[in-house]
């Protein structure tokens, strides 16, 4: 189950990605993003969340899992959850 802090972090990440424009987050066309269903700050409760989705998004940013482990982007809202911690 996705915890509220993870949902809040996903929403904050989406806001960052969309230049802090909440309307842009709502209209986001990136449906292939592993976080897309959670961009509005709530869990869709359709069983679609797997704990690895944040890690998948981190893998989009970094080249491989080793780089995700060494991630230095501590200001990223997903940083605390990058390895499903």
C-alpha positions in Angstrom: 0.0 0.0 0.0 1.3 3.4 -0.9 1.9 5.6 2.2 0.7 9.2 2.4 4.3 10.5 2.5 5.1 8.7 -0.7 1.9 10.1 -2.4 2.9 13.6 -1.2 6.4 13.1 -2.5 5.1 12.0 -5.9 2.8 15.0 -6.1 5.7 17.3 -5.2 7.9 15.6 -7.8 5.2 16.1 -10.5 4.9 19.7 -9.5 8.6 20.1 -9.9 8.5 18.4 -13.3 5.7 20.8 -14.4 7.4 24.0 -13.2 5.2 24.2 -10.1 2.0 24.6 -12.2 -0.7 22.4 -10.7 -2.9 22.7 -13.8 0.0 21.3 -15.9 0.2 18.3 -13.5 -3.5 17.6 -14.0 -3.0 17.8 -17.8 0.2 15.9 -17.9 0.4 13.8 -21.1 3.2 11.5 -19.9 0.9 8.5 -19.3 4.0 6.1 -19.6 5.5 7.7 -16.5 5.3 5.2 -13.6 4.1 7.9 -11.3 1.4 9.3 -13.7 -1.6 7.7 -11.9 -0.4 9.3 -8.6 0.4 12.8 -9.9 -2.7 14.4 -8.3 -1.6 13.4 -4.8 -3.9 10.5 -4.2 -3.8 6.8 -4.6 -6.1 5.5 -7.3 -6.8 2.4 -5.2 -7.0 0.2 -8.2 -4.1 -2.0 -7.1 -1.8 -0.5 -9.6 0.9 0.6 -7.2 3.9 -1.5 -6.9 6.6 -0.3 -4.5 9.1 -0.3 -7.3 7.3 2.5 -9.3 9.3 5.2 -7.6 12.5 3.2 -8.2 11.5 2.9 -11.8 11.2 6.7 -12.0 14.6 7.0 -10.4 16.0 4.6 -13.0 14.7 7.0 -15.7 16.9 9.7 -14.1 19.9 7.5 -13.4 21.4 4.9 -15.7 21.1 1.9 -13.5 20.4 0.7 -10.0 23.9 1.4 -8.9 23.5 5.0 -9.9 20.2 5.2 -8.1 21.9 4.0 -4.9 24.6 6.7 -5.3 22.1 9.4 -6.2 23.2 12.8 -5.0 19.9 14.7 -5.8 18.9 15.0 -2.1 16.5 17.8 -2.9 14.4 15.5 -5.1 11.1 14.7 -3.4 11.5 11.0 -4.4 15.0 10.7 -2.9 13.9 9.2 0.5 12.0 6.5 -1.4 14.3 5.8 -4.3 15.2 2.3 -3.1 11.8 1.5 -1.6 13.0 2.5 1.8 
